[in-house]
Amino acid sequence: MFHYFRIPVNTPAKGIAILGSTGSIGTQALDVVRAHPDTFRIEVLTAGRNADLLLAQAREFKPNCVVIGDESRYDELSEALWNDGIKTYCGPKALVDVVTMDEVDIVLTALVGFAGLRPTMSAIEAGKHIALANKETLVVAGELVTAAAKAKGVNLYPVDSEHSAIFQCLAGEWNNPIEKIYLTASGGPFRGRNREELATVTKAQALKHPNWDMGAKITIDSASLMNKGLEVIEAKWLFSLQPDQIDVVVHRESIIHSVVQFEDGSMKAQMGLPDMKLPIQYALGFPLRLKSDFPRFNFLDYPELHFEAPDRQTFRNLDLAYAAMRTGGGAPCILNAANEVVVQAFLEDRVGFLQMSDVVETCLETVPSPAKPTLEEYVALDGAARRKAASLL
């Protein structure tokens, strides 16, 4: 007989720090907070350059403090928030410092790229739980980050829709070993195209994702399948898996967000319409499933769901990511750094779509790395890989 119980909901509101509050994940996270003002309170908001939106967010949510990355906007932002009693800081060191505040319970790392590593490590060292939307943190330094989280008793709550799906499928299954997981991929805007067709695609075409509304960098990564490669590496560290336990299947409707297969052969999938607010809310509210007014999935709207193998010969980034994961050490850091450089170059029309993979592969082959880097060695390796990638453009 099953006994059902409710977790008490009259607990103090969680203090939230959102790193990257003006980006796609950050703005959707604030939608979740708006819907649950008694459950969450905003303590920290940060942005890179969008001081105007950061100012509007600060005036609405009244955080303890804000951080702006662009130091040229610091004075005007500080002056504008002075009368509101909101402290204003700037620069990368401020990001590392503000996440340690006593008032912060959970840190949503929604920064893009390598920039998320240091503040995430700082938050972990301060004992803050992490809602992880910055997959690069685990791609670059998964061994370091997970070891620190374990030592500090910190939980890493995944925000990526695929990893959130795996996390949700594992609820109540903690003692049942995973046989395999399947990360689903939409295939992006170029699913089904061959190399000849991809030789001349433009950034405008690559930025038209069929299912998800994401930032430019992640959207390009999705188009090249690098995003799925990074997610494979992230899954290894989040769920303590070996490479042969992680598979990728293309599912163009993006309704099944990922699947867990257990040792008895049973499979559990998490389903829903493609909407990032749901995994954001699940991560921030865990272990509660908070009520929402998100659009509901209707089976009759999707009478067929389709699945196929990814085209690894055309979209080479997936295999490059698997190779980096198997090599270990600093290889995933090199992969990520080189990819960040070539994606920015593609967005600036300085490299072709297919050539991005060539540059990443060359960096993996030529940039030396230690077998077990420290945090400072990861920082140095990131710089070395970026310089090598830039020299190849």
N, C-alpha and C positions, 0 to 999 in steps of 0.2 A: 504494500500500500504506500502511495506517495503522499507526503505531507508538504503542502505548499505554504510558503510564508512570504511576507513582504519585508524587504529591508527598510528600516526606518528612513523616512524622507525628511524628517524635521532636524536635519543636521546642518551645521553652518555652511554657508555658501563657499564654494571652492574659489580660492584666489588664483586667477589665471594670468599668466604672462604669455602674450602672443608675439613671437619674434617673426616679423614680416606681416604685420596686420593690414597693410594696404594691398597685398597681393591677392591672388585668387583664393587660396586656402584661408588666409587671414580674414578677408571680408566675409566669407561664408561662415567662418567661426563666429564672427560677431553677430551674424544672423541667428545663430544658435543661442548665443548669450541673450540677445534681445527676446527670444522666445521663452527663456527660462531665467528671468532676473532674480528669482529667489534661490536658484541653484548655483549660479556662477556670479562672480564679481571680477571685474577687470582691474588688475594691479599694474600691469606693464603693457605698453604698446610700443612697437618699434617699426621703423620704415627705413628704406635705403635713401631714396630721393624724393618721394612723394610727400613733401611736407604739408601741402594743402589738405590732402585727404587725412593725413595723420592728425592735423589740427582739428578737423571736423570730428574725427573719431574720439579724440581726447575730450573735446567739449561735450560730447554725448555721453561717454562712459565714465568720465572723471577718474582716470587711473591715478595711482600714486605717482607714476613718472612715465615719461616717453623718452625714446632714443631715436635720433635722426642720424643716419649714416653720412649724409651730405653736410659737411661742416659749414659750407657756405650758407645753409639755411638755418643754422643753429640760432643765431641772434634773433631773427624775426620770429621763430617758433617759440623761443624762450620768452620773449617779450609778450607775445600773444597769449601765452598760457600763465603768465605771472599772476594775474588777478584771480585765476581759477585755483591757485595753490598747487598746480601740477608741476613737479620738477622736470626739467628738461636736460638731457645729456646728449653727447654726440660721440661718434667714432666707435671702432670695433671693441676697444677695451670696455666701454660702457656696456656693451651687450653682454660681455663676460661677467660684469659686476652686478647688473640689475637682477639677473635670474637667481641670485643668492639671497634676495630680500626675504625676511621672515614671513611677510604677508603672502608670499607666493607658495601655492600648494602644488601646482602643475604647470609645466612649461610646454606650450605648443610651439614646436620648432617648425615654422613654415618658411624659413629662409630657403633660397635656391642655391644649391651647389655646396662647395667645400666650406663656404662661409659659416655653415651651421655647426661645424665640428667643435670649435672652441667653446662657444656658449653652451652647447649641449653637454660637453664634458664638465664645464663649470657648474651647471645646474645639477648634474648627477653627483658631483663631489659635495654639493650643498644638501644632498638628500631630497631633491625635488623629483617628483614623478614626471615622466616625459610623454607627451603625445607627439609622436614622431611623424611629421609630414616631410621631413628633410631626409630622403632616402640616402643621399650621398654620405651622411654621417656614418651609417653602417657599412656602406660600400667601401669607403676609404679606410675606416679604422674599426671594423666590426669587432675584432678580437679585443681591442683596447676598451671600446665602449661597453660591450656586454660584460666584460670582467669587472669594470668599475661599477656598473649598475648592480651586479650581483654582490659585490663587496659592500655597497651602501644600502642594499635592500630597496633599490629603486625599480619601479615598474616601467617598462617601455611599452606604451600603448600605440599600436600601429594605426596610422591615419590613411595611408594608401588604401584604396578600395579593395585591392586584391589581398593585401595582408590583413586588413580588417576582417575580410571574409574568412580567412583562415582562422584568425583569432576567435571569431564568433562561432565557427564550426567546432573549435576545440573546447568551448565552454562546457564543463561537465565531463570532459574526456581527458583530464590532465594525466590520469594514470594509464591511459591506453596509447601505446606507441603508434606513431605515424608510420605507415608504410610508404606513402608518397603524397605529394601535393601537386595540384595542377593550377598554375596561374593562368588565368584567361587574358587574352589580348584581343583588342578589337581589330587589329590589323592596320589601323590608322587610315589615312586618306589614300594610300597607295597600295592597298591590299590587292593582290592579283596582277600587279604590273611587273614587267620584266626589266632587266637592266637597261636595255635600249630605251625603253620608255622613261626610265628614271634619270637618264643622263642629262635631260634638259629641264627637269621640274624646277619650279621657282619656290621661293619662300612663301609667297602668297598661297600657292597650292598646298604646301606642306602645313601651313597654319590652319587649314580647314579640317579640323578633326570631325569625324562623322557623329560622335556620341558625347564627347566630354568638352566642357568649357574650362580650359586650363591656361596657364601662362605660356609665353612664347617658347621658352627653353624646353619645358616638359612636352609641349605639343610637337616640337621638332624631334625630340627624343622618341616620342611615340611613333612618329612617321617613319623613323629609321630603325625601329625596334630596339634602340639602345635603352629606352625606358624600361622595356621588359627585361633586358639583360641586367640592368641595375636592380630591378626588383627581385630577380633570381638570387643575386648576391645578398640583398637585404633579407630575403626569406631564410637563407642559410643561417644567418646570425640570430634572427628573431626566434626561430623555431628549432635551433640546434640540429640542422639537417646536413646530410652529405649531398654533393652535387647530383648523384644519381637518384636522389629522392625528390628532385624538383623537376617538373616538366612544364612545358608551355603549350597551350592549345589556343588557336585563334577562334574566337567566338564573336562574330561581327555585331551581334545585337547588344552586347555588354549587359546582359540580364543576369547571367550566372557570373558572379564576381570572382569566385575561385572555389576549389574543391579539395577536400581532405579524404584520402583513402586510408583506412585502418587495416590492421594486420589480418582481420577476419574477412577482408574484401569489401566491407561496407564503405559507402562513400557518402559524405555530407557536403552539400553545397549551400552557399548563401546567395540569395537572389534578391533582386530589386531593380528599380529603374536607376539609370546612371545619374546619381546625384551625390556630390561629395559631402553634402551637409550631414547625411546619415552616418558615414564613418567618423566624421569629426565629432558629432554628438555622442556616438557610442564611446569614443576614446575619452572625451572629457567627462562623461557621466558615469563611466563604468564603476561599479557593476550594475547600475540601474539602466534600464531601457526607458528613456524619457519619452513622454508622449510628444508626437509631432503632427504637423499638418502637411508633411511632405506628400507629393503625389503618390498614389498607390499603384502598384503593378496589377494589371488585369491580364490573366492568361489568354483571354479571347482576343486581346490586341496583338498577341504574339503567338499565333497558332503553330509556328515553326521556329525552332532555334537551331542554328547551324554551327558546326564545329569542323575545323580542319587543321592540319599541321602547318606551322609557320614555314615560310619559304626561306630557309637558312642560306641558300646560295645567293639569292638576290639581296636579302637583308642580313649582311654579314655580322652586324653588331651583336646579335644574340650569341653567336658562337665565340666571338671575341670576349664577351663577358664570362661565358662558361670557362674559357681558357684561363682568364685572369683569376677566376674563383679557384680553379684547380691548382694554379701556380701558387696562390696565396701570397703571404708577405705583403710587399708594397705594390704588387701587380694591379689590384683593383684601384688603388690610389692613382696609379699612372693612367689606367683606363679612364677614370673619371676626369682627371685634370685635362688630358688630351681632348676628351669629348667636350668639356666645357669650352675649350678654346675653339674647336672646329664648329660647334654649334653657333657661337657668337660670330665667327667668320662667315658662316652660311647666311645668317640673318643680315649680315652686312654685304652680301653678294661677293665675297672674296674667295669662296671655295664652292665646288659643285656638291650636289647631294651625295653622289657615290664616293667622291674623293674623301669625304669625312671619315669613312671606315679605313681608307688607306693610311691616313695620317695616324689614326689611333693605333692601328696594327704596327706601324713602324715605331711608334713610341714604346709600345709594349716590348718590342724586340730589342730596342737599343738603349733605353734608359735603365741603368742599374739601380737595384734597390736592396735594402737589407731584408733578411728573412723575417724579422720580428721587430718592426720599427717602433720607436717611442713616439710620443705625441710630437715632439720637436722634429724628429726625423720624418714623420708624415708631412709636416709643414714644409720642410726642405725638399722632400720628394715631389710634392705638389708643384712647387716652384720650378723644379728641374724639368718635370714633364710638360709644364706649360711653355717653358722656353723652347723645348725641343719641338713641340707641336707648332708653335709660332714660326719657327725657322723652316718648317716644311710647307708652309702655305705659299 
